[in-house]
């Protein structure tokens, strides 16, 4: 079985009705990796995976819509599963915030700082990180399946000054934020529009684009239309609890 991506939440900044914020389950080579854990994502995760089967968690940055359900996972591991040592990777800022809000992560969770250029291996998945253009230190991530050679890249949050090209060639799928429409583009806006997501992904030579982090009040079809015009090919919208196989 090859690399797959399951959407646990795709709302940007706050969860829309019946939705969740950023959270993604990546599976490949028998490894279960969680990318981001925004509000609501933990509940959805349990529809797809036993919490004890998580191999590691990666958190891209300290903004709460990308990580605060980690506190619930800590409780589940400590008191429900009575497990310890879950590897969690994130920026130092995110680690400090998580430590403050939790009851003390260790020994339930084993925190590891990551930064621009970091490379880690979790089972048969390799993660490579690149700092994006955002209001706080934020890390995009490329995940490579070491068995199949398939790869996906997640932009996390970024402005247009960053590109998937920073994560190298051969990416099969781009999971890209598209918080805005073209009318919200402008100087100092460090989130992408759907148009910018399409332009960036096309320029990087990635053949498949999946939009996420959409503004909850927005029309998904408006995002799709803008992105497709710039990308020059069909574009998918991340749907909560849907699985995408590479």
PyMOL commands that set and color helices and strands:
alter all, ss='L'
color gray80, all
select helices_A, chain A and resi 41-45+51-53+64-66+70-80+92-101+164-167+182-184+194-203+220-231
alter helices_A, ss='H'
color red, helices_A
select strands_A, chain A and resi 4-9+11-12+23-28+31-37+56-58+86-90+109-113+119-122+125-131+139-145+151-154+173-177+209-212+214-215+236-237+243-245
alter strands_A, ss='S'
color yellow, strands_A
deselect
rebuild
show_as cartoon
